[in-house]
Structures are given as structure tokens and as C-alpha cells.
Amino acid sequence: MYVFHATEREDVDPEVLAAFDESALIAAEGAKGFIHYQPNDGLSYCIWETAEDAQVATSSPEHRAAAMYAPMAYEKWQLTCWEVSMPAEGEIDFVQLWTRDSG
């Protein structure tokens, strides 16, 4: 699971940002291993079957274009990768693997 936490710049054009987000989402939804995307204001997450699937999908031209726009759209951002597993029925474990930020 990849979690993106960001603070938008006051001068960001919401239509341009939405277009980049939509393009990246369409590419992700067509990629191998995509499970779910949940957008929220300031905090979104995407779930993939494997980290390898996520790496391949995020190398798409659409995702790279959205990532290149991030410094213009956000005052600050943080991307965190979590491993999610189900060790037993009714249990879910989350292990933080890494964090990157605009820092």
C-alpha cells in the first residue's frame, strides 16, 4: 500500500491537478496488480498486489508526468510504502517499509 500525504499550494490550479491525477489513475487501473485507489483531500492511498506491480505501474508516462507536476502543486508531500498482510483470519498487519518526502 502506498500512502500519499500532501498539502496543496494555494495557487495550484485544481483543474490541472485533477487532470494529472485522473490520467495517472486511468493508467494505474489498467496495470497488472492494481487493487484499489482511495483519493481523499490531503491523504490518498493505492493498494497493489505486489511492490513489483506498483513499481511497473508508477513508471508509466502518465504517472511520471503527475510526479513531475508535484513540486508545482504541493507545498510539501510525503509518500510512504506499507506492506499489508493477513497473518491469520481476521487479522491485518501493517509494516512501514520506507518514506520519501519533499523535504
Order of alpha helices (4+ residues) and beta strands (2+ residues): beta-alpha-beta-beta-alpha-alpha-beta-beta
